[in-house]
Amino acid sequence: AQYGFDSTDPHERLLILSLMETPLRQGQEWTDADRGVDALLRTSGGPVEQALFQAQLRKTASAFALDMLIMKFIQGMPIVGIIGGLSDPVCYRKIITYAELKYRKRYLTRMLSSHL
């Protein structure tokens, strides 16, 4: 709660799932997911339709499953496996960096708008 947002709020939980999914996407999928995150950042907390939350939960799980499946496949190859073993921390760092960037953006945007 470094930025003062309630992680038990349904809207915030939807945002967190989106923040976890987006860095694992590439190309147009990343662009679309990033726009979705920005849209969530512009809105405030509150109720979220259960179907929307469940759909995001499935998308996030799918992104993780695909990313981890590819990395486990690479780890099974002799030489490449050594490099693949280093991918988990890289994946986590990518997610944390993306989430930190978006939370800062939301925090600063709200601070600026409250002072104008």
N, C-alpha and C positions, 0 to 999 in steps of 0.2 A: 504494500500500500504506500510505496514511496511517493507516488504522485497523487495520493488521496482518493483513489477510486475503489469502490467496494467490489471485491471479486466474487461476492455471493449474489450480486445483482444479475438477473437473467440476461440483460443486455450486455453486461460486462463479460459474462461467461461466453456469450456468442462471439464477442470481440476476441477474447483470448483464444478460442478455437480457431478463428480466422487468422490470428497472428501466428499461430503454430503451423497452420497449413501453408500459407502464402510463400514463405521462403523455400519450401520444398518443390514449388512449381517452377516451370520454365516457360519462356516464350510468351505466347498470347495468354496461356493459362495464368502465368504470373501477373501479367498486366491486368487481366480481368479480376483476379483475386485481390490485387493491390488496390484497385479502384473500389472494390467492395469494402476493404478495410478502411479506406479513407471515408467512405460513406458512413460506416459505423462510427468512426471517430467524430463525425460532425453531429451526430445525434446523441442525446443523453440517455441515461438509464431508463429502465422501466420494463414492462412486460414484453415478452417475446413469444410469438406463436410457436407452439411446441413442434409443429411440423418443420418450421424453419430451423429451429435448434437441432432437431434430429438429422436434418439434411446436412447441416454444417458439421455435425459430429461424424457422420459417415464420410464426408469429403476429407476431413482432417485425418480420420483413421486410414482412409484409402491412400492419402499422400504419404503417411508414415509407413504403411505396409509396402508400398511400391519402392520407396527410398531404401527401406531396410532390406527388402528382398534383393534388390540390385547389389547392395553393399555385401550382403552375405554370399551372394553368388561370386562376386569378385574376390572375397576373402578365401573362397574355396580353391582358387587358382594359385599355384605355388608362389611365384614371385610377386604377382599382382596382389596376392592376399596380404602381404606385409603392408603394402600401401593402403589396401582396403580396410585394414584393422585400424588405421588412423582416421577413418572417415566419420565414425560416430561422434567424436568430439567436434569435428568440423561441422557436422550437421547441427549439433546442439548450439554451437557458437553462432551459426548462421541464424537460427531461430531467435536466440537471445538478442543478438545485435539488431535484428529487424524489429522485434518487439520493443526494445529500448528506444530505437529511433522513432517509432510511431507514438509511443507514450510521451516522449519529449515533445513531438510535434503537437499532440493534442494539448498537452499542458501549456506550452508556449502560446498556442493559438488562443486558448481560453484566457490566459493571462493578458494577452494583448487586447482581446476584444472587451475584457472587463475594464480596461484603462482608457478605452477610446470613447 
